[in-house]
Amino acid sequence: MQEMLPFLEVETAPALSTFRGSPPETSLATLAQSREAGWMLEEMVNGSNFVEWASLGLVPTSMRTVSLKQIRDAVDPSKALYQSLVTCRSYYYDITNLRMYNENDITITFHDTGSFHEVLQVFLQLDSPTPTGKPITFRPKAGFRFNADIDFDQMRTIHTFPVDRGPGLPPVPASSDLVARWLRPLRGFFGPVSP
């Protein structure tokens, strides 16, 4: 079995309002502290599915999950035979228990180790061709959590990593398709075709 490595860590102070962490008035979340504002935010999120449908997908309102898909060699589990990033559109509904955080108290850390480096290289455009082992830290623009029901649909591969599968086997070439769905039929007119 491959060693389990941490990929993402999030550290935060308690949800607002709290006496710990940065002063609450430094956060954008204080704009939505009233009960009425919280209710309005929940209704806006619930209405996003209608906007997605009415705009034919031209206004991105749904969230997307991104997963690393791997097929490993049964004889040598440290060797990947196939690696890709797969995305799936997700709809959130029946949102409850919305809690806001002070974004000044949140630290997001990605670990640049192992196969995670390739994922970070696609999304963060890292300069280093190999993992550095050093954590990459970010501060978010906003922080919140909620309970919700989630529906998933339209799963597709957005990036395939090149993999040398060894002697006698053809290598898996790299390919990428990060273009919006509505633009894909027109892409050939305005730029090079993706591999």
C-alpha positions as CSV (number, residue, x, y, z in Angstrom):
1,M,0.0,0.0,0.0
2,Q,1.1,3.5,-0.7
3,E,1.8,5.7,2.3
4,M,-1.1,8.1,3.1
5,L,0.1,11.7,2.6
6,P,-1.7,14.9,3.7
7,F,-2.8,17.0,0.7
8,L,-4.8,19.9,2.2
9,E,-5.0,21.4,5.7
10,V,-7.3,24.2,6.8
11,E,-6.8,26.0,10.1
12,T,-9.3,28.5,11.5
13,A,-10.6,30.2,14.6
14,P,-14.2,29.4,15.7
15,A,-17.1,30.6,13.6
16,L,-18.3,34.2,14.1
17,S,-19.1,35.7,16.4
18,T,-16.2,34.9,18.6
19,F,-13.8,36.6,20.9
20,R,-10.8,34.6,19.6
21,G,-8.8,35.4,16.5
22,S,-8.8,38.7,14.6
23,P,-11.3,41.4,15.5
24,P,-14.7,40.5,13.9
25,E,-15.1,44.0,12.3
26,T,-12.1,43.2,10.0
27,S,-14.1,40.5,8.3
28,L,-16.5,40.8,5.4
29,A,-18.6,38.2,7.1
30,T,-19.9,40.8,9.6
31,L,-22.1,42.1,6.7
32,A,-24.1,38.9,7.0
33,Q,-24.3,38.4,10.8
34,S,-28.0,39.2,11.2
35,R,-30.6,36.4,11.0
36,E,-32.3,38.0,8.0
37,A,-29.0,38.2,6.1
38,G,-28.2,34.6,6.8
39,W,-31.7,33.6,5.5
40,M,-31.2,35.8,2.4
41,L,-27.8,34.0,1.6
42,E,-29.5,30.6,1.9
43,E,-32.2,31.6,-0.5
44,M,-29.6,33.0,-3.0
45,V,-27.8,29.7,-3.0
46,N,-31.0,27.8,-3.5
47,G,-31.9,30.1,-6.4
48,S,-28.6,29.5,-8.2
49,N,-29.8,26.3,-9.8
50,F,-32.6,28.2,-11.5
51,V,-30.1,30.8,-12.8
52,E,-27.9,28.0,-14.2
53,W,-30.8,26.5,-16.0
54,A,-32.2,29.8,-17.3
55,S,-28.7,31.0,-18.6
56,L,-28.0,27.7,-20.4
57,G,-24.8,27.3,-18.4
58,L,-23.4,30.7,-19.5
59,V,-23.5,32.0,-15.9
60,P,-21.5,29.6,-13.7
61,T,-23.5,29.2,-10.5
62,S,-22.9,25.6,-9.6
63,M,-19.8,24.3,-7.9
64,R,-17.4,21.7,-9.3
65,T,-15.5,19.0,-7.4
66,V,-12.1,18.0,-8.8
67,S,-10.7,14.5,-8.1
68,L,-7.4,12.8,-8.8
69,K,-8.1,9.5,-10.6
70,Q,-5.3,6.9,-10.5
71,I,-4.7,3.4,-11.7
72,R,-1.7,1.8,-10.0
73,D,0.4,-1.2,-10.9
74,A,-0.7,-4.3,-8.8
75,V,2.9,-5.6,-8.7
76,D,4.4,-2.2,-7.9
77,P,1.9,0.1,-6.1
78,S,4.3,3.0,-6.1
79,K,4.0,3.2,-9.9
80,A,1.0,4.8,-11.6
81,L,-0.3,3.4,-14.9
82,Y,-2.8,6.2,-15.4
83,Q,-3.4,9.6,-13.7
84,S,-6.0,12.2,-14.5
85,L,-8.0,15.0,-13.0
86,V,-11.8,14.4,-13.1
87,T,-14.4,17.1,-12.5
88,C,-18.0,16.8,-11.6
89,R,-20.6,19.5,-11.4
90,S,-22.4,19.6,-8.1
91,Y,-25.7,21.3,-7.0
92,Y,-26.3,22.2,-3.4
93,Y,-29.8,22.4,-2.0
94,D,-31.6,22.3,1.4
95,I,-28.8,24.5,2.8
96,T,-28.9,24.8,6.6
97,N,-26.6,25.7,9.5
98,L,-24.7,28.4,7.5
99,R,-21.7,29.7,9.6
100,M,-19.4,32.4,8.6
101,Y,-15.7,32.7,9.5
102,N,-13.3,35.6,9.8
103,E,-11.2,35.1,6.6
104,N,-8.2,36.7,8.4
105,D,-8.1,33.7,10.7
106,I,-8.1,31.0,8.0
107,T,-4.9,29.4,6.6
108,I,-5.1,26.9,3.7
109,T,-2.0,24.7,3.2
110,F,-1.3,22.4,0.3
111,H,1.5,19.9,0.6
112,D,3.7,19.7,-2.5
113,T,4.6,16.0,-2.2
114,G,4.3,12.9,-4.3
115,S,1.5,12.8,-7.0
116,F,0.0,15.9,-5.5
117,H,2.7,18.0,-7.2
118,E,1.1,17.3,-10.6
119,V,-2.3,18.4,-9.4
120,L,-0.9,21.6,-7.9
121,Q,1.1,22.2,-11.1
122,V,-2.1,22.2,-13.2
123,F,-4.1,24.6,-10.9
124,L,-1.3,26.8,-9.4
125,Q,1.1,26.7,-12.3
126,L,4.1,25.9,-10.2
127,D,7.6,26.5,-11.7
128,S,9.3,23.5,-10.2
129,P,9.1,20.3,-12.4
130,T,9.4,18.1,-9.3
131,P,7.9,18.2,-5.8
132,T,9.7,20.5,-3.4
133,G,8.2,19.0,-0.2
134,K,7.5,22.6,1.0
135,P,4.0,23.5,2.0
136,I,2.2,26.2,-0.1
137,T,0.0,28.5,2.0
138,F,-2.9,30.7,1.0
139,R,-5.4,33.1,2.7
140,P,-9.0,32.9,1.4
141,K,-11.2,35.9,0.5
142,A,-14.1,34.5,2.6
143,G,-14.8,31.5,4.8
144,F,-18.0,29.7,5.6
145,R,-19.4,26.2,6.2
146,F,-22.9,24.7,5.8
147,N,-24.9,21.5,5.7
148,A,-26.6,20.6,2.4
149,D,-27.7,17.9,0.1
150,I,-25.6,17.5,-3.0
151,D,-26.4,16.1,-6.4
152,F,-23.6,15.3,-8.8
153,D,-23.7,15.2,-12.6
154,Q,-21.7,15.8,-15.8
155,M,-18.5,14.1,-14.8
156,R,-15.6,14.5,-17.3
157,T,-11.8,14.3,-17.5
158,I,-10.2,17.8,-17.6
159,H,-6.5,16.8,-17.5
160,T,-4.5,13.6,-18.2
161,F,-1.0,13.4,-16.9
162,P,1.8,11.9,-19.0
163,V,2.8,8.4,-17.7
164,D,5.6,6.2,-18.8
165,R,4.2,2.7,-18.2
166,G,7.5,0.9,-18.7
167,P,9.2,-1.2,-21.4
168,G,6.8,-2.7,-24.0
169,L,3.9,-0.5,-23.2
170,P,3.0,2.7,-25.0
171,P,3.2,5.9,-22.8
172,V,0.0,7.7,-21.8
173,P,0.3,11.2,-23.5
174,A,-0.6,14.4,-21.6
175,S,-3.9,16.1,-22.6
176,S,-5.9,18.9,-21.1
177,D,-9.4,20.3,-21.6
178,L,-10.1,23.2,-19.3
179,V,-12.3,25.0,-21.7
180,A,-16.0,25.8,-20.8
181,R,-18.6,23.5,-22.3
182,W,-20.3,26.2,-24.4
183,L,-16.9,27.3,-25.9
184,R,-15.6,23.9,-26.9
185,P,-17.3,23.7,-30.4
186,L,-15.8,27.1,-31.3
187,R,-12.4,26.5,-29.8
188,G,-10.9,25.4,-33.2
189,F,-11.7,28.8,-34.8
190,F,-9.9,30.9,-32.2
191,G,-6.9,28.8,-31.1
192,P,-4.9,25.6,-31.3
193,V,-6.7,22.4,-30.7
194,S,-5.7,20.8,-27.4
195,P,-3.7,17.5,-27.6
